[in-house]
Amino acid sequence: MGQPGCATGIARLRVISTGEGRQHATSDPRVFMPGDISSGAAMSSFADALFENSAGTIMAIEVTAGARADLFPAGYNKWRKTIGCRVTAPAAAGEANRAVIVLIGVVLGVPVSSITIVAGTTSSQKKVSLKGISKMRVMEQLCTFKDKNCPE
């Protein structure tokens, strides 16, 4: 037999702490590093998930359905350039999508009639259209709601 990781072909796994109370087993410590999805993202990072067009603003979000509590923004994924969104509604019959629209409307202080999911209705990664709302206004609202991310 031999030792693990030698001639037996068994890879040796290292346990890495993500700094969030979780640990991941991996053979490459660069696979998941702390900060990949951060709740303390800088506002300039949130700006990377927002795209202004003639109708308003498109926002890239990543939704977790069936969460313990509704939360938006729920961090920022710097690799996918998406803002996290957690909703308690299940991902069935469009319930999570409706909850996402209501939550974003409450946080940004806009009517739900101006919010539409334009891509990713059956995916966790979505594009949300905010009709008649500028990118700057969305940034200000995110800053107001999550004041620790405000630029100095």
Buried (B, 14 or more C-beta within 10 A) or exposed (E): EEEEEEEEEEEEEEEBEBEEEEEEEBEEEEEBEEEBBBBEBEBEBBBBBBBBEEBBBBBBBBBBBEBEEBBBBBBBBBEBBBBBBBBBBEBEEEBBBBBBBBBBBEBBEBEEEBBBBEEBEEEBEBBBBBEEBEBEBBBBBBBEBBEEBEEE
